[in-house]
């Protein structure tokens, strides 16, 4: 990665965080900031797109790793990570329930506090998934640390991603 690209990757999460802090802090822009963060609005939709893209890329990396003789550990990691990201992307947008106009199965709708086709809003899980985001962020930071040491290079994130993982954590 070029130094300029590395700098963009490292500064972007801090800049985005700064923009939203300002949007939410100033009374004149607070409604706009809240609108951007509301369900089925730009932030959630962008999150869906990036999660889905990352998941599909990770699944493609299984094929690449296999073709290049990558280890079974590498292939399994990419497969598990890719599947998890695709699942999380679907959960992010209620599996397209509002776009496609379908109702969730009756049992799921009954158990789901929002009546959505999602698992994360089932009674008991709803509002208690923060630990998953923290674990993901910490896992990314551990991966960056391992990358700096040359361990498991095929599956560790580049060190330029540390600000993203720090903010997620």
N, C-alpha and C positions, 0 to 999 in steps of 0.2 A: 504494500500500500504506500502510495506516495505521501510525503510529509503533509502536503496540502489536504489530501483526502483524509488522512488520519486526523488532522486538526478539525475538519468539518464534522467527522464522526464523533469526535470528543466534545465539541462545543454545542452541537445540535440539541442534545437533551437538556443541557443547562439553559440554552436560549429559550427552548419551549417552556421549560419550567418558569423562567423569568417572565415570559409573556403572560402565562396564566396567572402568576402571582399578581402582576399588575392589573390584568383584566378583572380579577376577582376582588382586588383590594380597592379599586377606585369605584365609587358609587355610580359614576357616569357610564362605566363599561361592565359593571357587575352582571347585569341582565344578559349581555352578550356572552360573557364568559360562562354563565350558567347554561345558556342555550347551547353553546358549543359542546358542553359536557353532558347534556341530556341524552337519554336513550334514543337511538336511531338518528342521531345527529352526527356532525363531522368527526368528532373524536372517536366515538364508538365505531362508526363505519370505517374510519382509517385503521383502527385497531383490528377490526375484522379482516380487512384487506391484507395488512402486513402479517397477521398471524397465519392466515391461509397461505399466503405466498411463501412464508418461511417454512411452513409445514410441507408444502409441495416440493420446495427446493430440498429440504432435508430428505424427503422420500426419494428424490432424484439422486441424491448423494449416495443412497444405498446402492443404486445401479452403478454409479461411477466407482465407488469403492470396490464393488465386486469385480468390475472390469479391470481395475488396476491392481487386483490382488490384495486389497485391504483386508485387515484382520476381521475375524468374525465379531469381535468386540466393537469395532468401528461400525460395521454394518448394522449390528443390533442397536447400537446407540442411535444412529441416524434414523433407523426405522421407528424405534420407540419415541424419540423426540418428535419426528415428523407426524406420527399418528396423534400424539398428545396435542401438538399445535393445531392440527386440523380439528380435533374434537373441541378444543378451547375456542377456536374461531367460530365453530357452529354454535356453541353456547353463547358466545358474545352477541349474536344476532338472533337468538331463539330459533336457530335452525331455519331462518328465513320465514318464520311463521307469519310475520306482518307483511312481508313482501308477497308471499305466495297465498296468503289468506286462508290458511288451514287451521283447524282446531287441533290441539294436542289430544292424544288418547284420553278417555274419560278418567282413568285412574291417575295418570300423570297430572292432568288438570286439577284433580281433587287434592292431590298431595302438594302441588306447586302453589306457593303463596301468591304468585302473580298470575296464575292460570296459564302459564307459558309452557312451551315444549322444551323446557330446560331442566337439567338435573341440579344445577347450582342454586335454584330457587325453591327446592323441595324443603318443606318444613323441617327445621333442625339444621339444615345446611345454609339456608338463606341468611346472608349477613355474617357468616362465619368462615368465609373462604380466604380471609386476609393472609392466613398462615401459608397458603399455597403461593401467593405472590412473594412473600418474604423468602420462602424456601427457594423459589426460582431465582430471585435476586442474589441470595447468598450462594446458590449453586453456580451462578454465572461468575460471581467474584472469585469463588474457589477455582473455577475453570480458568479464569484469567491468571490467577496465581500459579496454577499448574503449567499454563502456557509459558509463563516467564521462566519456568524451570526446565522447559523442554519435555515435560512428561505428557504423554498422551496427546501429542501435537495434532493428530488427525481429528480429534473430537473436541479440543478445547477452543474457546472463543478467542479471537484476536485481542490483544491487550488494549487496543483502542476502544473497546466496548465497555471498559470499566465504569465510565460515568453513567451509562444506561443502567447497568446492574446496580450501581450505588443508589440511583434514584428509585428504581423498582423496590429495592430493599427498604 
